[in-house]
Structure formats: C-alpha cells, structure tokens
C-alpha cells in the first residue's frame, strides 16, 4: 500500500495590487509541485484595512478564483474580510497536498559536485509587483510599450509545466526562489544541502525590464521576490537546462555544490560571499509608502 503524507505551504502577500492573491497562490502551488505533492488544494483569505475598499478586496478574490479555474487548482475556500489590524491589503494562501513517501525520500537529494540550474529570471515577481504598486511613478519614466512588455510576464509566475520538465530531465531537487530573491534562495539551498556553493553571477538570468525598473527605484533585483523562478539541482545540469530551453523556458547552469561550507559568488574576477538572507526589497517600497502617508 502506497504511503502518503500531507504537506502544507503558506505564502502572504501585501500591497495595493489586485493581483496580490494570485502571486501568493502561484508561490504556494509552485512549492507544492516542486516538492512532489499531488492532488493539492488551497484556502485563501484576503483582508483589507479600514481605509481599504470592498471593491478592491472583491476584485482580488475574483482574480484568485479565475487563476484557480484556469489551472485546475482546487480552491477549497476563499474568505474576504475587514481587518483593523492590517495596514495594507493582505492575501494569505495556504495549500495542502498529498506527498507519496517515495517522493519525500527523493525530494531534496543533493550531493557535492551537482549542478545548480536557474529556471526563469531573478526578480520577475518583484518586477511585476513594482509596476503595479508604483504604477503612476513607473509610468512617468517608461513608455507604455515597455510597461506592456513587463505585464506580459505575469503568467510566468506559475511554473507547474517547468517543474515537470525539470524533473523529467533529471533534477533531483527543485526549489522556488520566492521571497528574498535569488541571493536568499541560494543561501537556503546551501544550508539545506549541507554543502558550499560556487555561483557565477553573470550566468543568473535577469530580465532587462527588471534591471531598468530596479535601477529607477534604487532596488537590488537579486533580493527581489521571484515566484515562478526556480532552482534545480542535478548531476546533469546541462541536460535539465536544454530540456527547458527546448520548451522555450529560460534556464541556465549558474554554479554547483561544493565539498565545503563556502557560499561563493563570482562576478568576473571579483569574488564575494553570499550573506544571510536580507529582507525582500519589496518591503522598502511598502515602508516608504507608509512613511509618506504619515507626512
């Protein structure tokens, strides 16, 4: 008889965008799929602060329902309510899925010498959310065609197909990058693997749109939320990367696991060490907005 266990994932997203629930949803289902969960479902709660509007809250709930319907995600429940204790609109998504014991045994199998493959782009989710949270400011700097190019990546925050492709190509472990960006994800990957990492910064894929928006807002794209972007570990990193590239998905071998505890980041001849995860750069946007409201 096949043994199974239930795994849970939760993601919280804040902001004025009506898509905050969709970003949290994408992160949760990506994590469940990456871990090997099957037959998963999600529960969603969306809160608004006293100064928020019911219309905005209901619009956010509608977008979550649409995203679940389009992707066959079982939405167990969705609740909306006023919450005096929150300062921003907030979406909390919790997902649960069945994880076969054989999947649990193999997920997270990492050994020194294996390649680290990056799938999609650093800071992609953050780029989209910056364009929404700072819409007026960003629109003053960038042309409408540039903004449309950014918005075209919104569907990329869901990576269920890419996860299946990476596993079929030989990935032994897959992790969503998520909050804190690629630097935080690499640090956590190293800790979980119990190994050092050697990364080439120039090989980390970043969209030009992300670079330009981050330069304009003085943010670090490598410490920016990246739901939909993944790290895969494999003995045959190039094979995983090639399989994804054949399907039109950006992927690159960016480094490898080493038999030490060093977390090295190379940028040409410059060598630095990856520090402990810093707060996600989106936090500074929200803090800035609150400070401006007070003044």
matplotlib code that plots the C-alpha trace (Angstrom):
import matplotlib.pyplot as plt

x = [0.0, 1.4, 2.3, 1.3, 1.6, 0.2, 2.4, 1.5, 2.8, 1.7, 2.5, 1.5, 1.4, 0.8, 0.1, -2.4, -2.4, -5.5, -3.1, -1.6, -3.6, -2.5, 1.2, 0.7, -1.3, 1.4, 4.1, 2.2, 1.3, 4.8, 6.3, 3.8, 4.5, 8.3, 8.2, 6.2, 2.8, -0.2, -4.0, -3.4, -5.9, -5.7, -7.5, -7.4, -8.0, -8.0, -8.0, -8.5, -7.5, -10.2, -9.2, -9.4, -12.4, -14.7, -14.5, -10.7, -10.9, -13.6, -11.6, -8.6, -10.7, -12.1, -8.6, -7.7, -10.8, -10.0, -6.4, -7.6, -10.2, -7.8, -5.2, -7.4, -6.4, -8.9, -10.0, -11.3, -12.4, -11.9, -12.8, -12.7, -13.0, -12.2, -9.2, -8.4, -5.0, -3.6, -2.1, -2.1, -4.3, -3.2, -3.7, -2.8, -2.8, -2.4, -2.0, -2.1, -1.2, -0.6, 3.1, 3.8, 6.5, 8.7, 8.6, 9.5, 12.5, 13.9, 13.0, 15.9, 18.6, 21.6, 25.3, 28.5, 29.5, 25.9, 25.0, 22.6, 20.2, 18.3, 14.9, 13.3, 14.5, 15.7, 13.2, 10.5, 7.6, 9.0, 9.2, 5.5, 4.5, 6.7, 4.9, 1.6, 2.4, 4.3, 2.2, 2.0, 5.7, 6.8, 4.5, 6.2, 9.6, 8.8, 6.8, 3.5, 5.1, 7.7, 5.0, 3.1, 6.3, 6.6, 2.9, 3.4, 5.4, 2.5, 1.6, 5.2, 4.7, 3.1, 5.7, 3.9, 4.9, 8.5, 8.7, 7.5, 10.1, 13.0, 12.1, 11.8, 15.2, 16.9, 16.5, 16.9, 15.6, 13.7, 13.0, 11.1, 13.1, 10.3, 10.7, 14.1, 15.2, 17.9, 20.6, 18.3, 17.3, 21.0, 21.9, 19.0, 19.8, 23.4, 22.2, 19.8, 22.3, 24.9, 27.4, 29.1, 28.1, 30.1, 27.9, 28.7, 26.6, 26.9, 25.0, 22.0, 19.2, 17.6, 15.1, 16.2, 12.8, 13.6, 17.1, 15.7, 12.9, 15.2, 17.7, 15.0, 13.7, 17.1, 16.4, 18.5, 17.0, 18.8, 17.0, 13.6, 10.6, 10.7, 7.7, 7.8, 11.5, 13.2, 16.5, 17.0, 19.9, 21.0, 24.0, 23.3, 22.5, 23.0, 20.5, 17.9, 18.7, 18.5, 15.1, 13.7, 15.2, 13.6, 10.2, 11.0, 11.8, 14.8, 17.3, 21.0, 23.5, 24.7, 27.0, 27.5, 27.5, 31.0, 32.5, 32.9, 30.8, 31.7, 28.9, 30.9, 29.5, 31.8, 31.4, 34.3, 37.5, 35.5, 34.7, 32.2, 30.4, 26.6, 25.4, 22.4, 19.0, 18.1, 14.5, 12.9, 13.4, 9.6, 9.5, 11.3, 8.6, 5.8, 7.8, 8.4, 4.7, 3.7, 6.2, 4.8, 1.3, 2.4, 3.9]
y = [0.0, 3.4, 5.6, 9.2, 12.2, 15.7, 18.7, 22.4, 25.6, 29.2, 32.5, 36.0, 39.0, 42.6, 45.6, 47.7, 45.5, 43.4, 40.5, 40.0, 36.9, 35.5, 36.0, 34.2, 31.4, 30.9, 30.7, 28.1, 25.8, 26.0, 24.9, 22.0, 20.8, 21.2, 19.0, 16.4, 16.9, 15.5, 16.3, 19.6, 22.3, 25.8, 28.0, 31.8, 34.7, 38.3, 41.2, 44.9, 47.7, 50.1, 52.6, 49.9, 49.3, 46.3, 46.6, 46.2, 43.2, 41.5, 42.2, 40.5, 37.5, 37.3, 37.2, 34.3, 32.3, 32.9, 31.7, 28.6, 27.8, 28.3, 26.0, 23.3, 24.2, 23.1, 26.2, 24.8, 28.2, 31.9, 34.4, 38.2, 40.5, 43.8, 43.6, 46.6, 45.1, 45.3, 48.4, 47.0, 44.8, 41.3, 37.9, 34.6, 31.4, 28.0, 24.9, 21.3, 18.3, 14.6, 13.6, 10.0, 8.6, 7.7, 11.4, 12.5, 10.2, 11.5, 15.2, 17.2, 14.6, 16.8, 15.9, 17.9, 18.2, 18.5, 21.4, 24.3, 25.3, 28.5, 28.4, 31.7, 35.1, 36.7, 39.3, 38.5, 38.6, 41.7, 43.5, 42.8, 44.0, 47.1, 48.0, 47.6, 49.2, 52.1, 52.4, 56.2, 56.7, 54.0, 55.2, 58.6, 57.1, 54.3, 54.2, 52.3, 49.6, 48.9, 48.5, 46.1, 44.1, 43.8, 42.8, 40.0, 38.0, 37.8, 34.3, 33.2, 33.2, 29.8, 27.1, 23.8, 22.7, 23.8, 21.8, 18.7, 19.2, 19.7, 16.6, 14.6, 16.0, 14.7, 17.3, 15.6, 18.6, 21.8, 24.9, 28.0, 31.2, 33.2, 36.0, 37.5, 36.8, 34.6, 35.5, 34.3, 31.2, 30.3, 30.7, 28.5, 25.9, 25.7, 25.3, 22.6, 20.7, 20.9, 22.0, 25.0, 26.7, 28.3, 30.6, 32.8, 36.0, 36.7, 33.4, 34.3, 35.3, 38.7, 40.4, 43.8, 45.2, 44.1, 45.7, 49.1, 49.3, 48.4, 51.0, 53.6, 52.7, 52.0, 48.4, 45.2, 42.8, 39.8, 40.4, 40.8, 38.4, 35.8, 33.5, 31.3, 31.3, 28.1, 26.5, 22.9, 20.6, 17.8, 15.7, 16.7, 20.4, 21.0, 18.3, 19.9, 23.3, 22.1, 20.3, 23.6, 25.7, 23.4, 24.3, 28.0, 28.4, 30.4, 28.2, 28.3, 26.3, 29.0, 27.0, 23.9, 22.4, 22.1, 20.0, 22.8, 25.5, 28.5, 30.3, 31.9, 34.4, 35.2, 38.3, 38.2, 38.4, 39.7, 37.1, 37.7, 35.5, 35.3, 36.7, 35.5, 36.4, 40.1, 41.4, 41.3, 44.6, 45.0, 45.7, 49.0, 50.1, 49.5, 51.1, 54.2, 54.4, 54.3, 57.0, 59.2, 58.7, 59.9, 63.1]
z = [0.0, -1.0, 1.9, 1.7, 3.9, 3.8, 3.2, 3.7, 2.2, 3.1, 1.4, 2.4, 0.0, 0.8, -1.4, -3.4, -6.4, -7.1, -8.0, -4.6, -4.1, -7.4, -6.6, -3.2, -4.9, -7.6, -4.9, -2.9, -5.8, -7.3, -3.9, -3.6, -7.1, -6.7, -3.6, -5.4, -3.9, -5.7, -5.6, -3.8, -2.9, -1.5, 1.0, 0.7, 3.0, 1.8, 4.2, 3.8, 6.2, 7.5, 4.7, 2.0, -0.2, -0.5, -4.3, -4.3, -1.9, -4.0, -7.2, -5.7, -4.7, -8.3, -9.7, -7.4, -8.4, -12.1, -11.7, -9.9, -12.5, -15.5, -13.9, -12.4, -8.9, -6.3, -4.3, -1.0, 0.3, -0.1, 2.6, 2.4, 5.5, 7.0, 9.4, 11.6, 12.5, 9.0, 7.4, 3.8, 1.7, 2.6, 1.0, 2.8, 0.8, 2.4, 0.2, 1.2, -0.9, -0.7, -0.9, -1.7, 0.6, -2.4, -3.4, 0.1, 0.1, -3.2, -2.9, -1.6, -2.6, -3.1, -3.3, -3.8, -7.4, -8.7, -10.9, -9.9, -12.6, -12.6, -14.3, -15.5, -14.1, -10.9, -9.5, -12.0, -9.5, -7.9, -11.2, -11.9, -8.4, -8.6, -11.9, -10.1, -6.7, -8.3, -11.4, -11.6, -10.8, -13.2, -16.0, -15.8, -16.6, -19.0, -22.3, -22.5, -24.7, -22.0, -19.4, -21.6, -22.1, -18.3, -17.9, -20.5, -17.9, -15.4, -16.5, -15.8, -12.1, -12.4, -13.2, -13.0, -16.5, -16.0, -12.8, -14.6, -17.4, -14.9, -13.1, -16.3, -17.3, -14.2, -11.5, -8.1, -6.1, -7.1, -5.1, -5.8, -5.3, -3.8, -1.2, -0.6, -4.2, -5.7, -3.1, -0.2, -2.2, -2.8, 0.8, 1.9, -0.7, 0.5, 4.1, 3.3, 1.1, 3.9, 1.2, -0.2, -3.5, -6.3, -8.4, -11.4, -11.1, -14.8, -15.6, -13.4, -15.9, -15.3, -17.5, -18.9, -17.7, -14.1, -14.3, -15.6, -13.0, -10.2, -11.2, -11.4, -7.9, -6.4, -5.6, -5.9, -8.4, -6.8, -3.5, -5.1, -4.8, -7.6, -7.5, -10.6, -10.8, -9.6, -8.7, -9.7, -8.6, -10.9, -11.8, -15.4, -15.2, -18.9, -19.8, -17.5, -18.9, -22.5, -21.9, -20.6, -23.4, -26.0, -24.5, -24.7, -21.0, -19.9, -18.0, -17.2, -15.2, -12.8, -10.5, -8.4, -5.0, -3.4, -0.7, 1.8, 3.6, 1.4, -0.4, -3.2, -5.7, -8.6, -10.8, -13.3, -11.2, -8.2, -5.5, -2.7, -0.2, -0.1, 3.2, 5.3, 3.6, 3.8, 3.8, 0.4, -1.5, -1.8, 1.9, 1.3, -1.1, 1.4, 4.2, 2.0, 1.2, 4.9, 5.8, 3.0, 4.4, 7.8, 6.3]

ax = plt.figure().add_subplot(projection="3d")
ax.plot(x, y, z, "-o")
ax.set_aspect("equal")
plt.show()
